[in-house]
Amino acid sequence: MTTTSANDADAAPDDEVTGAEVPGSTATIALIAAEAGVSIPTVSKVLNGRTDVAAVTRARVEEVIDRYQYRRRRGRAQTGPGLLDLVFHELDAGWSVQIIKGVESVAGPERLGVVLSELGGAHRPRQEWLDDVLARRPRGVILVLSDLDPAQRRQLETRSIPFVVVDTAGEQPAGVPTVGSANWAGGLAATRHLLGLGHRKIAVVSGPVDVLCSRARIDGYRTALDEAGVAVDPGLVRYGDFFVGGGYTHGMDLLDRPDRPTAIFAGSDFQALGVLRAARELGLRVPQDLSVVGYDDLPVTEWIGPPLTTVHQPLYEMAATATRMVLGMARGEAPANPRIELGTELVIRESTAPPATVA
């Protein structure tokens, strides 16, 4: 993606800021250019995400920008409508829609367009994506289940493009604003519910092992079992992919065995749907033969048969909160709380019941 401007050199005065590394100094495009041994238009091209700069030259300019702690001034005039970038590690039809609606509930009244990107399952965007972001100069960036490496963070920071991470894939470094939900508490509540019904052989099918929220839900599951004095069976702990296919595959493996579990806690509603299909194909009735708990509380969970007991994750509210946060940062406001965790709540429907031996 390319942008047009009147003149790269003419843009330089608007990019002057006070350097943080040398007290009292002023870092300008001219100084950056001199230090890097390039022209002023070349520095401007790097700042604006232009791709017509050699990789070696770009790296040298970025190093000088970082060394001087250069920051582009906020509020610089933009052409065209204001934009927000919304980045998903992977899109799905239900979970992602709730996030998009939450972002739009705030961006719409602000008359901001939303640019949607999908990383094909990766948790970190490619440099080409970042170049496009620098070129279109959005008001801010919201990353969902994805993050940036240190160099990418610095590139956004030097251009004064704020970013917020929603439902982090991993632990974020200090200073990175995040919005998430109480995943550990959600896993705890789901497992306590099944234990309270009398289940003792409880399996869990969470998301990928390298995703923080997935591990947190399993940690809640383990804590609930420990509280009840039930030993954790490693064979009943599975890491899936948050999608129907993962739930189905693990569901078939867990249920097609003589010592099958009497209940399964699925780390997402989609995985719960896969578990339900596996149970149906194996001739098991839900909840008479198997109890199933999901996670997210997507609208579809009220309409499937039987309606799904699940953990409500406030996806819409998480997205709206992140959008308000990033827009405040774009106005120069520091977040009052840079790490926000919204509550989760168990929603009991008809997919859970006492195990047959207890009923």
N, C-alpha and C positions, 0 to 999 in steps of 0.2 A: 504494500500500500504506500502511496506517495502523497505528500502534501505540497501545496504551493505557497510561496511567500514572496513578498515584494523583492527583497534583496537580503541575502544571508548576512552580509556585512552590516546592513542597516539595522538588523535585529540585535546587534551586539549590545547597545546601551541598555535595552530592556533586560538583559541577562546579567547585569552587574549585581553582585552581592558581596557582602563582607565575608572574607575568608575566616574560617574558624580555627585553622591550624596556626596561623601567624597573627597574634593580636594586633589590631589596628590596620591590617593589610586589607586590600580590596582585590578580590579575584574577579577578573573580567574575562570575556572571550579572548580579548587581545593577549592577556597574560597567559591564559591557557595555551593559546596558539604558539606563543613565543617559547614557552617551556617544552611543548611537544614537538617543536620544529615543523609546524604545519601552518597553513593559512587560516585566517579567521573564518572564511566560508566552510573550510573543512571541519572546524570545531562545531560550527552551527549545524552542519549536516549530521554529525555524530549526535548532538543534542536532540535533533529532531527525528532520529531513527532512520535516516536515509540509508539506503543499502549500497549506494555507489561510493563507498569508502573501503579501501583494502582492510582486511582483518587485522593485519599487523599495525596499521596506522590507527585504526579504531581502538585497539587495545592500548596503544601508547597514549592516546587522548584521554581514554577512560581512566588510566592510571594517574594522569595529572589532575583530572577533575576530582578524583577521589582524594588525592594527596592534599589538595587545597580545600577539601570539604566544601566544594562549590555547591551552591543551591540556587536554582532558578527562582526568580520572584514569582509568587502567586499572583493571580488576578490579571495576568497578561491577556490582552485581547485575543479572542479566538474567532475563527470564521466558522459559520455553520452552527447547527444546534449543539447544545451541551450534551456530553455523552458520559455514560458509565460503562466500564467493561466488567462483564460477569463471566467468570471462568469456572467450568466444571471439569473435574477429572474424567467423568463419564456421565453421559445423559441417560436418563430413563424416563418413562412416560408418566410416572406418578410422583416419585420423590422430588424430581427436578422441577416439576410444575409448581409445587408448593413453594419452592425457593424463588422461582421466577415471579410468581404472584406477589410474594412478600417484597421483593425488590421493586416491582412495578408500583406497588401501593404507595411507595415513597417517591420514586423517580417520576411517576406520571404527573402528580400535582406540581412537581418542580419543572415540568416540561423538559425532561432529560430523556434522550434516547438510550436504549440499552443494547450494547454489542455483546452477543453471546458467542462464547468459544468453548470447544470441547477438546480435551487432551487425549482422547482415545485410550483412556485407562491409565495414563501416566499421571504422576502426582506433581510433576514439575514441567512448566511450559518450555518449548524450544525457543531459541534466540529469535527466530523469525517472528514468533508471536510478539515478543517484547519489542522488536523493531517496529511492528505495526502499531503497538500501543503508543510508543514514543512519537510516532508520526501523527496519530490522530489526537494526541494530547487530551485524554478524557479527564473529567472532573475527578475520577478516582477509579480504583480497581477492587473488585470483590472476588476472592478466590475461594472456591468451595471444594473441600477435601483435596486441596492442592496447596503448594507453597512455592517459594522462590529460593534460589540459592543466594549466598551473600552478595555476589556480583550483581545479580538481577535486582536485589533489593536496593543496592546502592544506585543503580541506574534510575530506578523510579524516584528514589529520594532526591537525587541531584536535580531531577526535572520537576520537583515539587508535585509529584503525582502520588497522593496517599493511597494506601491499600489496607484492606482488612481481610483476615482469613476466617472463613466460616467452617465449623466442624473440622478441625485441623487433622491432617493426615499424620502429623508427628508433633513432638514438642517444639514450640516456636521459641526463638531466642527472645531475650528481653527487648522490649520496645516494639514488638510486632503486635498490633491490636488483633484480638480474636473474639469471636462470638461462637459459643457452643451450647451444649445442653448437658444435663447431669447423667451421663452415660452409665457411670458406676451405679448410681442410685436406681437407674432404670433396670439394669441387670439384676440388682438386688431385689427390687420389688417383684419382678417377673418370677424369679426363682422362689422367693418367699411365698408367693401366691400358690405355686404348684406344691410346695412343701406343706402349706396349710391345708391343701385338699387331701393330703395323705400320700403323695407321690414321693418315692425315695430313689427310683432309678430314672433320673432326669438327665437328658442329653442337651447339649447346646450346640447350635450351628451359627457361629458369628460370622463377621466379615473377614477380610484379608488380615493376616497376622501383622502386616506392616502398617496397619491403620490404627491410630491411637484410640478412636472411639470404639473400635472392634475389641481391642484388648481390654478397655475399661468395662465393657459390658460383661465380658467373661470374668473379670476380676470381681464384679458384683455378684455374679453367679457363684463363684467359688466362696465368697464371703458368706452368702446365704446358706450354702451347704455346710460350711464350717460351723456357723451358728447352731444349726440343727444337729450337729454331730454326725453328719453323713460324709463319708469319705468321697473325695473326688476320684472318679474313674477316668483315667486319661483316655480310654477308648471312647468315652462319651463326649469328649471335648473336640469339636471340629471347627476349622476355619474355612469359611466358604468364600463367596464373592459378592454378597448382598443381592444377588439376582436369583430369579426363579430356578435356573439351571443348577446353581450350587445347592439350593435347598432340596431339589429333587434328587440329585446324585447322592448327597449325604443322607437324605431321608431314606432312600432305598437301601443304602448300606447299613444304616442303623436299625431299620425295621425288619429287614429280611434275615433275621437271625433268631435262634431260640431264646436268647436272653435279651430280647429287645427292650428298650426303655418304654416306660408307660407314659412319658411326657417328653416333649421337645420344646425348648426355648429357642426360637429362631431370631437371629440378630437383625432381621428386617422383615417387613411384611411380605416382600417379594419372595424371600427365602421360605417364609411360612407357607406361601402358596405352593411352592415346590414340594414341601413336606406333605401338604394336604394331598397333592396329586399322587405322591409315592404311597401314602397310606391307602388311598382309594384303590390304586392298582394292586395292592397286596391284600385287599379285602378287609382292611381295618376301618372301623367306624370311629368318627370323631364326634363327640368326646368319649363315647362309651369304651372304646379300646385304646384310644390315644388322646391325650390332651396336647394342644398346641397353643403357644403364645408367640405373637409376632412383636415387631418393634417399628414404630413410626406413626401408626394410626392414620394411614392414608384413607381417603374417602371410600375406596373399594372394600375396605375391611368390614364395613357395615352390611354389604350386599352379597358377599360370598356365602356359601353354605357349608358349615354353619358360620354365622357372624363371628369374626375373629377377636378373641381376647388379645390385647396388644398394649404396648407401652406408647403413650402419646408423647411424641417428640415435637416441640413447637417450631416446626420448620419455617412456617410463614413468619412467625414473630422473630425468629433468629435472623432471617433475611432482611426483614424491615429494620431491625435493630442495627445490623451491619451497614445498611444503606444510610441510615441517619448518622451513624458514626463517621463513615467515610466522607459524607458531605460536610459534616462539621469540621473535619480535618482539612478539607479543601478550602474552608473559610478561615483557616488558621487557628481553629479551636482545638486545644489538646483534649483528648478523651478523658472524662472524669474517671472512668474505670476502663482501662485498656483490655482487661480480661473479663468478659461477661459470660456467665454460665446460667442459662435459663433452666427452670425446673421441668422434670418429666413426671408423668402420672400414669398409673396402671388403669386401663379401661377394660372392665370385665364384661365379656359377652358370652357366647354359647359354645366356644371351642374348648373349654376346660371344664373338668368335672373330676370327682374322686376316682381313683383307679378301680377297676372292677372288683378286685379282691378286698377293697375297703368299703365299696358302696353298699 
